[in-house]
Amino acid sequence: MTSSTQFLDAIPYLGSGLGYRREIGSRILDAGDRVDVLEVVTEQFIQAEDELAALVDRFPVIPHGVGLSIGTAGPLDREYLRSVKRVSDITGAPYYSEHLAVTRAPGIDIGHLSPVWFTNEVLRAVIDNVHAVQDFLGKPLVLENISYLFDIPNATMTQAEFFHRLVDATGCGLLLDVANVNVNAQNHRFDPVEFLDSMPLHAVVQIHMAGGFWSDGIYFDGHSEPMDEATWQLLDVLLERVPIRISIVERDANFPDELTPLLDDVDRIRRAISAVRAPVMAPPH
């Protein structure tokens, strides 16, 4: 893959959609006229390729992984990467998305998304991993900013500088999780708008929107509650700065009895994106 972001420029506008969860899968299919695009969790479809193909027949589908561990130094898990490629190829998606995170170390599965250490050594390892993934998949990798409860000490750069240098070196894209920016700003007491302005917004391809919850003075990225107003306000700020091609509302728990609240969020985001697009492009169905 090229070291520029020219491949990102070719990614089309796909609109506003939902993260597909089997618990509400039938309701999503019934409401297909209000959903432009679906995002699926890669690991849930590695052994369910026929089910995935049926979704692809109905919607544009973007695969989103949680197990690549792009921040781990050393060789990638090639067997896992082959599974990722099968899922990615079935969807025909113009890119593959993952998290800028560590989920494993040699011989250890951490079991959750842990932050990377923002140092030159780790950056070099992540650059190598991104190049390897993009070459293997034959498409851009788009990486998500994660929520985190702690900063790894003795970093030599900020998260934003890490993302800038990574994008410049690999041409990868950014999946900007707006909710995670809000969560981290609340927990670590920084200005979320200043953070947005420090990021490589020119590389943003997709966004996530979700709701969290407070517990013992900590705001958790639970994907389980309605979005708070601070997240909506951050979306407005972001849309003043960069066009968004794909937006996904994430919900992983406390699913509403009726899908209407989630669909209303999808509609609200679509309207917000459309209001700043010139010209507005209708998403394909």
VOGU-3710 file (C-alpha; in Angstrom, 3 decimals, decimal comma):
1> mtsstqflda> 0,000/0,000/0,000  1,075/3,556/-0,595  2,320/5,758/2,224  -0,137/8,482/1,223  -3,861/8,550/1,964  -4,922/8,424/-1,689  -6,754/5,117/-1,183  -8,822/6,704/1,588  -10,021/9,368/-0,832  -11,676/6,674/-2,950
11> ipylgsglgy> -13,837/5,363/-0,090  -17,452/6,258/-0,920  -20,123/7,867/1,199  -22,146/4,991/2,681  -24,343/6,901/5,116  -25,606/6,236/8,607  -26,150/2,846/10,160  -25,917/0,440/13,065  -23,563/-2,055/14,565  -25,184/-5,409/13,813
21> rreigsrild> -25,908/-7,440/16,930  -27,700/-10,768/16,727  -29,900/-9,883/19,726  -31,626/-7,265/17,568  -30,754/-8,680/14,160  -34,304/-9,435/13,013  -35,439/-5,952/13,993  -32,569/-4,387/12,071  -33,531/-6,364/8,979  -37,166/-5,307/9,368
31> agdrvdvlev> -36,075/-1,657/9,534  -33,740/-1,862/6,563  -35,208/1,215/4,898  -33,867/3,347/7,782  -30,387/1,796/7,883  -27,855/2,660/5,174  -24,936/0,515/6,305  -24,077/-2,152/8,867  -20,911/-2,776/10,822  -20,232/-6,342/11,954
41> vteqfiqaed> -17,757/-7,595/14,540  -15,325/-9,714/12,549  -14,829/-12,375/15,203  -18,560/-13,134/15,308  -18,596/-14,088/11,619  -15,386/-16,050/11,130  -17,440/-19,234/11,528  -20,657/-17,776/10,075  -19,794/-16,878/6,516  -23,221/-17,779/5,090
51> elaalvdrfp> -24,930/-15,512/7,614  -22,523/-12,737/6,688  -23,156/-13,212/2,981  -26,906/-12,865/3,607  -26,307/-9,505/5,312  -24,111/-8,383/2,432  -27,000/-9,122/0,076  -29,084/-6,553/1,973  -26,656/-3,832/3,070  -23,193/-2,432/2,585
61> viphgvglsi> -21,260/-4,126/5,410  -18,060/-2,948/7,100  -16,141/-5,510/9,203  -14,731/-4,238/12,489  -12,219/-6,342/14,403  -11,233/-6,566/18,050  -8,460/-9,169/18,007  -5,751/-7,943/15,658  -3,697/-6,379/18,471  -2,050/-3,929/16,101
71> gtagpldrey> -0,044/-2,488/19,002  1,750/-5,746/19,817  5,388/-5,856/18,783  6,396/-8,866/16,745  4,765/-10,885/13,961  1,017/-10,862/13,507  -1,075/-13,997/13,987  -1,184/-15,203/10,373  -3,965/-17,738/10,902  -6,138/-15,050/12,455
81> lrsvkrvsdi> -5,224/-12,656/9,654  -6,329/-15,204/7,063  -9,690/-15,422/8,841  -9,931/-11,636/8,810  -9,268/-11,588/5,085  -12,040/-14,102/4,393  -14,532/-11,954/6,296  -13,249/-8,772/4,669  -13,422/-10,295/1,190  -17,000/-11,523/1,685
91> tgapyysehl> -18,139/-8,031/2,627  -16,349/-6,391/-0,284  -15,796/-3,424/2,036  -13,438/-0,691/0,778  -11,441/-0,822/4,026  -10,996/-2,861/7,189  -11,319/-1,314/10,643  -9,721/-2,212/13,951  -8,638/-0,565/17,200  -5,336/1,099/17,944
101> avtrapgidi> -4,858/-1,185/20,924  -3,101/-4,155/22,448  -5,163/-7,288/23,065  -2,402/-9,862/23,393  1,240/-10,335/24,267  3,349/-13,370/23,380  1,526/-16,326/24,913  -1,084/-14,130/26,625  -4,579/-13,090/25,561  -5,332/-9,926/27,552
111> ghlspvwftn> -9,066/-10,184/26,887  -9,763/-6,483/26,455  -8,599/-3,423/24,532  -5,556/-1,957/26,264  -3,871/1,304/25,242  -0,596/1,302/23,388  2,505/2,957/24,791  3,095/6,129/22,795  6,813/5,780/22,156  8,995/5,730/19,032
121> evlravidnv> 9,737/2,028/19,476  6,053/1,104/19,633  5,279/3,432/16,734  7,806/1,626/14,551  6,225/-1,728/15,461  2,704/-0,456/14,736  3,817/0,999/11,392  5,245/-2,390/10,431  2,041/-4,125/11,510  -0,192/-1,707/9,596
131> havqdflgkp> 1,861/-2,148/6,430  1,653/-5,926/6,825  -2,120/-5,887/7,314  -2,769/-3,519/4,428  -0,545/-5,534/2,095  -2,227/-8,800/3,127  -5,796/-7,500/2,862  -5,195/-5,353/-0,194  -7,114/-2,433/1,263  -6,633/0,389/3,782
141> lvlenisylf> -6,707/-0,253/7,502  -8,796/2,239/9,490  -7,931/2,440/13,195  -10,140/3,501/16,098  -9,200/5,605/19,115  -10,114/3,604/22,208  -11,328/4,603/25,668  -8,828/3,994/28,464  -8,778/4,177/32,246  -5,076/4,913/32,601
151> dipnatmtqa> -2,188/6,499/30,707  0,946/4,418/30,314  3,688/6,534/31,911  6,853/7,783/30,221  5,297/8,224/26,794  7,424/10,251/24,384  4,525/11,640/22,365  0,821/12,311/22,650  -1,876/10,047/21,252  -2,584/12,642/18,560
161> effhrlvdat> 1,073/12,821/17,505  1,188/9,022/17,408  -1,843/8,964/15,086  -0,393/11,721/12,883  2,895/9,923/12,422  1,152/6,594/11,847  -1,137/8,035/9,175  1,755/9,811/7,469  3,870/6,643/7,395  1,217/4,146/6,288
171> gcgllldvan> -1,719/5,941/4,678  -4,068/4,254/7,150  -7,350/5,912/8,093  -8,997/6,958/11,332  -12,221/5,616/12,792  -12,994/8,439/15,170  -15,068/7,172/18,081  -16,769/10,371/19,189  -18,117/8,720/22,331  -14,623/7,581/23,325
181> vnvnaqnhrf> -13,340/11,140/23,016  -16,101/12,245/25,387  -15,442/9,360/27,805  -11,720/10,046/27,938  -12,230/13,790/28,298  -14,548/13,216/31,253  -12,244/10,753/33,005  -8,932/12,474/32,296  -10,201/16,048/32,428  -9,069/17,408/29,099
191> dpvefldsmp> -10,804/19,583/26,515  -12,391/17,265/23,936  -12,510/19,953/21,248  -8,797/20,632/21,631  -8,226/16,895/21,338  -10,251/16,724/18,115  -8,280/19,608/16,675  -5,015/17,837/17,493  -5,938/14,669/15,600  -5,309/13,945/11,876
201> lhavvqihma> -8,888/14,722/10,918  -8,050/14,586/7,211  -7,755/10,798/7,651  -11,183/10,312/9,257  -13,252/7,807/7,285  -15,846/6,636/9,787  -17,237/7,559/13,195  -18,767/5,659/16,099  -21,479/7,061/18,338  -22,536/5,345/21,574
211> ggfwsdgiyf> -23,687/5,924/25,122  -21,909/5,157/28,383  -22,631/5,273/32,093  -21,160/6,593/35,351  -20,048/4,260/38,143  -17,985/5,220/41,219  -16,957/8,489/39,609  -15,765/6,895/36,361  -17,493/7,269/33,008  -17,499/3,901/31,220
221> dghsepmdea> -17,791/3,325/27,493  -20,576/0,820/27,996  -22,365/0,954/24,633  -25,418/0,370/26,781  -27,199/3,685/27,266  -28,582/6,555/25,195  -25,956/9,008/23,984  -25,449/11,997/26,232  -25,646/15,560/24,987  -21,877/16,074/25,221
231> twqlldvlle> -21,357/13,359/22,590  -23,927/14,958/20,290  -22,245/18,326/20,712  -18,868/16,813/19,835  -20,394/15,386/16,664  -21,498/18,884/15,658  -17,987/20,183/16,304  -16,450/17,382/14,248  -18,805/17,959/11,325  -17,673/21,585/11,189
241> rvpirisive> -14,158/20,296/10,537  -14,368/17,222/8,328  -16,885/15,383/6,098  -17,988/11,995/7,409  -18,610/9,117/5,014  -19,811/6,388/7,370  -21,372/6,645/10,827  -22,291/3,744/13,085  -24,406/3,764/16,225  -23,117/1,097/18,613
251> rdanfpdelt> -25,279/-0,686/21,187  -24,061/-3,826/22,939  -26,365/-4,141/25,958  -29,664/-2,903/27,403  -31,283/-3,137/24,011  -34,585/-1,253/23,845  -37,747/-3,305/23,359  -38,399/-1,339/20,203  -35,624/-0,358/17,826  -37,073/3,127/17,377
261> pllddvdrir> -34,650/4,990/19,718  -31,621/3,600/17,888  -33,153/4,285/14,487  -33,944/7,830/15,598  -30,258/8,253/16,463  -29,285/6,919/13,029  -31,671/9,414/11,429  -30,376/12,301/13,536  -26,769/11,570/12,585  -27,709/11,223/8,902
271> raisavrapv> -29,426/14,611/8,966  -26,421/16,202/10,686  -24,010/14,749/8,125  -26,238/15,670/5,195  -26,575/19,258/6,412  -22,860/19,837/5,883  -22,324/17,774/2,732  -22,210/19,607/-0,579  -23,627/18,084/-2,592  -25,478/15,507/-0,508
281> mapph> -24,965/12,015/-1,899  -27,644/9,397/-1,398  -26,264/6,204/0,151  -26,634/3,078/-1,982  -29,052/0,332/-1,032
//
